[in-house]
Amino acid sequence: MSTQPDLLYSEEEEALRSALRDLLTDRCDPAGVIARTESDTAHDPELWKALADGMGLAGLLVPEERGGQGASHREVAVVLEELGRAVAPVPYLTSAVVATEALLACDAADELLTRLASGRAVGALAVGLHIAPDAAFPVVRHQDGTLHGELTGVADAAAADVLLVPADDGGLYAVDASEATVTPQVSLDLTRPVATVVLRGAAGHRLGAAEPAVRRALRSAAGLLASEQLGIAEWTLTETVRHLKERTQFNRPVGGFQALKHRLAQLWLETVNLRAAARNAADALATGEDPDVAVAVAQAYAAPVAVHTAEEAVQLHGGIGMTWEHPVHLYLKRAKADSIAYGTAGAHRERLAVLVDLRAP
């Protein structure tokens, strides 16, 4: 018997949010993120260590008996909201969610799962960031005990210690990153870069079957990505409201003009609805209550809202919003990149139509 989803935040989730926001305020300021995008190192290893080792957030999805925290997708959703608000340059979604979920579906992955849960290693599923949960995914060739092939659009591959690679024999293999050639691709979102992974006779350890592992990983990724998109929408809306209250024109706060009030009200309504969709997806993943539908609904709605709020933020900040020094461009780029990650909104609408039997004539 199904139960009504609980979309409210628990006291524990709010405490987690508060602690994480304090950490990000101290360790992930906008100027620092912008400076890092101009450097040779896209990711912040010290921030990752603080999140994974200091706070134990890398192992939230991992059961305690397998070396993790034994939490649920609801807590992970709160973490992703806050990381989205900070456009934090850390491989949390790709390692603590995507790679971890893939490993949880494998029988021979306990040692590697413990390493990822403790933060001692970063994992990346070698599947393109654009692949939807129900879409076909490329595989490499398994021949004479080694792996051969090329995979493109792999998010955070440059930061990974271990790559999880699907092969044509139906297996998912763990490959040490040193065995692969990882070449950066041009990335719109410099805080979550993508790369091409080339394997030429790489040794791999078979973990389990690729199909169920990849499907599980991509479904959770799509569902929890909505929480990151919620964080983007909340930050851009909050900062835009603050800016319009402070900026004056004709001796009046710009935010007092009726036309701008209407635009802000529309953004607020969209963001509130996004919160409901994202929370529903996180709760469905945690409880197992019809997660496919909840994920499809969340992603069908989340991407357009995140992009809209970020675009409006750039415009309503005026000239300063167009500068490199203001961080709003980071949020627009993350929102645009997220809009094609793990399936577009259109792909999820098509999937939802099939799930609820409302196919087009």
C-alpha positions in Angstrom: 0.0 0.0 0.0 1.5 3.3 -1.1 1.8 6.2 1.4 1.7 10.0 0.8 5.2 11.4 0.2 6.6 13.6 2.9 7.9 16.7 1.2 8.9 18.6 4.4 12.4 18.7 5.7 13.1 16.9 9.0 15.1 18.4 11.9 18.1 16.2 10.9 17.9 17.4 7.3 17.8 21.1 8.4 20.7 20.5 10.8 22.7 19.0 7.9 21.8 22.0 5.7 22.9 24.4 8.3 26.3 22.8 9.0 27.0 22.4 5.2 26.0 26.0 4.4 28.3 27.2 7.1 31.2 25.2 5.7 30.5 26.4 2.1 30.3 30.0 3.3 33.7 29.7 4.7 35.4 27.5 2.1 33.5 28.1 -1.2 33.1 31.8 -1.8 32.1 33.0 -5.3 35.4 34.7 -5.9 37.3 31.5 -5.1 35.1 29.5 -7.4 35.7 32.0 -10.3 39.4 31.9 -9.7 39.5 28.1 -9.8 37.7 28.1 -13.1 40.7 30.1 -14.5 43.2 27.6 -13.1 44.4 24.3 -14.3 42.5 22.5 -11.5 38.8 22.6 -11.9 38.0 20.8 -8.6 38.8 21.9 -5.1 40.5 19.0 -3.3 40.5 20.6 0.1 36.8 21.3 0.0 36.2 17.7 -1.2 38.2 16.4 1.7 36.2 18.6 4.2 32.9 17.2 2.7 33.9 13.6 2.3 36.3 13.0 5.2 35.4 15.8 7.7 31.6 15.6 7.3 31.2 12.0 6.0 29.0 13.1 3.2 30.5 10.9 0.5 29.1 7.8 2.1 25.5 9.0 2.8 24.0 6.4 0.4 26.1 3.5 1.6 24.8 1.2 4.3 26.7 1.2 7.6 27.7 -2.4 7.2 29.4 -1.5 3.9 31.4 1.4 5.4 29.0 4.3 4.9 26.6 6.5 6.8 23.4 4.6 6.1 21.3 7.7 5.2 19.0 8.1 2.3 18.4 10.0 -0.9 16.6 12.7 1.1 19.7 13.7 2.9 21.7 13.6 -0.3 19.1 15.9 -1.9 19.8 18.4 0.9 23.5 18.2 0.2 23.0 18.8 -3.5 20.7 21.8 -2.8 23.5 23.4 -0.9 26.2 22.5 -3.4 24.0 23.9 -6.1 23.6 27.1 -4.2 27.4 27.4 -4.1 28.1 25.9 -7.6 30.7 24.0 -5.6 33.5 22.6 -7.8 33.5 19.1 -6.2 32.7 15.6 -7.8 29.9 14.9 -5.3 27.1 14.1 -7.8 29.4 12.0 -10.0 31.2 10.1 -7.2 28.9 10.1 -4.1 25.8 9.5 -6.1 26.3 8.1 -9.6 29.4 5.9 -9.1 28.2 4.9 -5.6 24.7 3.9 -6.8 26.4 1.8 -9.6 28.6 0.0 -7.0 25.6 -0.6 -4.7 24.1 -2.7 -7.5 27.2 -4.9 -7.8 28.0 -7.9 -5.7 31.8 -7.6 -5.9 32.3 -4.0 -5.1 32.5 -3.7 -1.3 36.2 -2.8 -1.1 35.8 0.0 -3.7 32.5 1.1 -2.2 34.2 1.6 1.2 36.9 3.7 -0.4 34.4 6.0 -2.1 32.3 6.3 1.0 35.3 7.3 3.1 36.5 9.9 0.5 39.8 8.1 0.0 38.9 7.6 -3.7 36.8 9.5 -6.2 34.8 7.4 -8.7 33.3 8.2 -12.0 30.9 6.2 -14.1 32.3 6.2 -17.7 28.9 7.0 -19.3 28.3 10.4 -21.0 26.7 13.1 -18.8 23.9 13.5 -21.4 22.7 9.9 -21.2 19.1 9.6 -19.9 18.2 6.8 -17.4 16.4 4.7 -20.1 18.6 5.5 -23.0 21.2 3.2 -24.6 24.7 3.8 -23.4 28.1 3.2 -25.2 30.3 0.3 -24.1 33.9 -0.6 -24.7 35.3 -3.8 -26.1 36.4 -6.5 -23.6 39.1 -8.6 -25.3 41.7 -11.0 -23.9 41.0 -9.8 -20.4 41.6 -6.1 -21.2 39.4 -3.2 -22.2 39.6 -1.2 -25.4 37.5 1.8 -26.6 36.6 5.4 -26.3 33.9 7.1 -24.2 33.0 10.8 -24.5 31.3 13.3 -22.3 32.3 11.7 -19.0 31.8 14.2 -16.2 34.5 14.6 -13.6 36.7 11.9 -15.2 39.8 14.1 -14.6 39.2 14.1 -10.9 38.5 10.3 -10.7 40.8 7.7 -9.1 38.7 4.9 -10.4 36.6 4.7 -13.6 33.5 2.4 -13.7 33.4 1.2 -17.3 30.6 -0.8 -19.0 31.9 -3.4 -21.5 30.4 -5.3 -24.4 30.4 -8.6 -22.5 27.7 -7.1 -20.2 30.0 -6.4 -17.3 30.9 -3.3 -15.3 34.6 -3.0 -14.7 36.6 -0.9 -12.3 39.6 0.6 -14.0 42.4 2.6 -12.3 42.4 6.1 -13.8 46.1 5.8 -14.5 45.3 3.0 -17.0 43.2 5.4 -19.1 43.9 8.4 -21.2 41.6 11.2 -20.0 41.5 14.2 -22.4 39.4 17.3 -21.4 36.6 18.4 -23.7 35.4 21.9 -24.1 32.9 22.3 -21.2 30.3 25.1 -20.8 30.2 24.4 -17.0 33.8 24.8 -15.9 32.9 23.6 -12.3 31.9 20.2 -13.7 34.1 19.5 -16.7 33.7 16.6 -19.0 36.3 14.5 -20.7 37.0 11.8 -23.3 38.2 8.5 -21.8 40.3 6.2 -24.0 41.2 2.7 -23.0 44.0 0.8 -24.8 44.4 -2.6 -23.3 43.5 -1.4 -19.8 43.2 -3.9 -17.0 39.8 -4.0 -15.3 38.2 -5.7 -12.4 34.7 -7.0 -13.1 32.3 -5.8 -10.4 29.0 -7.1 -11.7 26.4 -6.6 -14.5 26.5 -3.3 -16.2 22.9 -2.9 -17.3 21.2 -2.8 -13.8 24.1 -0.9 -12.3 24.1 1.9 -14.9 20.3 2.1 -14.9 20.2 2.5 -11.1 22.9 5.1 -11.2 21.4 7.2 -13.9 17.9 7.2 -12.4 19.2 8.4 -9.0 21.4 11.0 -10.8 18.4 12.4 -12.7 16.2 12.5 -9.7 18.7 14.1 -7.4 20.0 16.5 -10.0 16.6 18.3 -9.5 17.8 19.2 -6.0 20.9 20.8 -7.4 18.8 22.7 -9.9 16.6 23.8 -7.0 19.7 25.2 -5.3 20.6 27.1 -8.4 17.1 28.6 -8.7 17.0 29.5 -5.0 20.4 31.3 -5.1 19.8 33.2 -8.3 16.3 34.3 -7.2 17.5 35.3 -3.7 20.5 37.3 -5.1 18.3 39.0 -7.7 15.8 40.1 -5.1 18.6 41.4 -2.9 20.2 43.3 -5.8 16.9 44.9 -6.9 16.2 46.1 -3.3 19.6 47.8 -3.1 19.8 49.3 -6.6 18.0 52.6 -7.1 16.7 54.5 -10.1 14.9 57.8 -9.9 15.5 57.7 -6.1 13.5 54.5 -5.9 14.6 50.9 -5.3 14.4 49.2 -8.7 12.6 46.2 -7.1 9.6 48.5 -6.4 8.7 48.8 -10.1 5.6 46.8 -10.9 6.9 45.1 -14.0 9.9 43.7 -12.1 7.7 42.6 -9.2 5.7 40.5 -11.6 8.8 38.8 -13.0 10.1 38.0 -9.6 6.7 36.7 -8.5 6.7 34.3 -11.5 10.2 33.1 -10.6 9.2 32.5 -7.0 6.2 30.4 -8.1 8.3 28.3 -10.4 11.0 27.8 -7.7 8.4 26.7 -5.1 7.0 24.2 -7.6 10.4 23.0 -8.4 11.0 22.4 -4.6 8.0 20.2 -4.5 9.0 18.2 -7.6 12.6 17.7 -6.3 11.6 16.7 -2.8 9.1 14.2 -4.3 11.8 12.7 -6.4 14.2 12.4 -3.5 11.5 10.9 -1.2 10.4 8.4 -4.0 14.1 7.3 -4.5 14.4 6.8 -0.7 11.2 4.9 -0.2 11.0 3.1 -3.6 7.4 4.4 -4.1 7.1 4.8 -7.9 10.5 6.5 -8.3 10.5 6.3 -12.2 7.5 8.6 -12.4 8.7 11.0 -9.7 12.1 11.3 -11.4 10.6 11.9 -14.8 8.3 14.6 -13.4 11.1 16.3 -11.5 13.4 16.4 -14.5 10.7 17.5 -16.9 10.1 20.5 -14.8 13.5 21.3 -13.1 15.7 22.2 -16.1 13.5 25.0 -17.6 13.1 26.6 -14.1 16.8 26.6 -13.3 17.7 28.0 -16.6 14.9 30.6 -16.5 15.9 31.9 -13.0 19.5 32.1 -14.0 18.8 33.9 -17.2 16.5 36.4 -15.4 19.3 36.9 -12.8 21.8 37.9 -15.5 19.3 40.3 -17.1 18.0 41.9 -13.8 21.5 42.4 -12.5 22.1 44.8 -15.4 25.6 45.5 -16.6 27.3 43.9 -13.6 25.5 40.6 -14.5 27.4 40.5 -17.7 30.8 40.7 -16.1 33.2 37.8 -15.3 33.7 39.1 -11.8 30.0 38.6 -10.8 29.3 34.9 -10.1 25.9 34.8 -11.7 27.5 33.5 -15.0 28.6 30.4 -13.1 25.0 29.6 -12.2 23.7 30.1 -15.7 26.4 27.8 -17.1 25.7 25.2 -14.5 21.9 25.5 -15.2 22.4 25.2 -19.0 24.7 22.2 -18.5 22.3 20.5 -16.1 19.5 21.0 -18.6 21.0 18.3 -20.8 22.5 16.1 -18.1 20.9 12.7 -17.6 18.3 13.4 -20.2 16.7 16.6 -21.4 13.3 17.8 -20.1 11.8 16.7 -23.4 13.2 13.2 -23.1 11.8 12.9 -19.6 8.4 14.1 -20.7 8.4 11.4 -23.4 9.4 8.9 -20.7 6.7 10.1 -18.4 4.1 9.7 -21.1 5.0 6.1 -21.5 5.1 5.4 -17.8 1.5 6.8 -17.2 0.2 5.5 -20.5 -0.4 8.8 -22.2 1.4 8.3 -25.4 1.0 10.7 -28.3 -1.5 9.5 -31.0 
